[in-house]
């Protein structure tokens, strides 16, 4: 079984990666908005929602550690 610190570090690394993905996605969304691509924006928003749900799950795991 992993130690608490190792588990916490693992969770934080996953969170950090997700936040980087969200940042990249938000940059892509900005250019999509400027270009007026509504259907692509809807797709990106769906991806963003999934990423945010994953972040929420990791936050919950982190609080349990």
Steps between C-alpha positions, in 0.01 A plus 500: 500500500628842412584747773279801553756740359552290190125482444463875552781576255346265244162673529654847478698404190181375334321821598782709361485314168124550481532871570760528223257326266223739605728799438590373152133436430401850612754648260353290222150608601603865478618464142188299418279779634692763302456292184128454573505120486197425716483124446868459583449715810224267616732201461779673690260594778400134534865399529555776754210376713647148506838635605341705777313193625831315513653787697209483743560129552869558566418782742278261693775237506749760620272604784470136608879467522 
